[in-house]
């Protein structure tokens, strides 16, 4: 199943790990949307930045 991930909050002032995690999901600016397959790796990345993104079933 696919997940639609939207960056809703800024990455300015965030920890380096959170910035790199967002970049690995293809999220760079507020409003960026990425569609990823739901798997353990993706779920782990979402867990790191869950306070910055909105996740929906796609």
N, C-alpha and C positions, 0 to 999 in steps of 0.2 A: 504494500500500500504506500502511496506517496504522501508526503507532508509538504504543505506550503508554509514556508518560514518567512516572516516579515520582520525586518529590523525596525523597532519602534522608538528606541532611545539611542542617544548619542554614544559613541565609543570614546569620546574625549574624556581623559582623566581615568579611564578604566585600566585595570591591570593588563600587562602585556599578554598574558595567557588568554584573556577574554578577547582582546583585539585579534590575536592570531586565530582563535577558534571561529570568530565571526568571519574572518577572511577565508578560512578553509571551507566555510559554507557558502561563500560567494556574496557575503554581505559587507558592504563598504560604507554606504551612506544610509541615513534614515530614509525609510521607504523602500529600500531594496528588497526584492522578493526572490526567494530561491525555492525550487521544488526538488526535494530529495527523497530517496527511497527510505522507508522506515526500517531501520536495522539497529543493532546494538551500538555501532560506531556513531551513527547520526543521533541516536537518543542520548548518548554520552555527551556529545557536543552541545546539544540543546540544554542539557542539565547545567553545563558550565555558564551559559548565558541566558538562562530562562527568564531572568528579570529584565532583559533587554529586547526580547523578541515575542512575537505572537505566533503560535503554531496552530494550524488548521489542517484537517484532512483534505487532501486534494483529489 
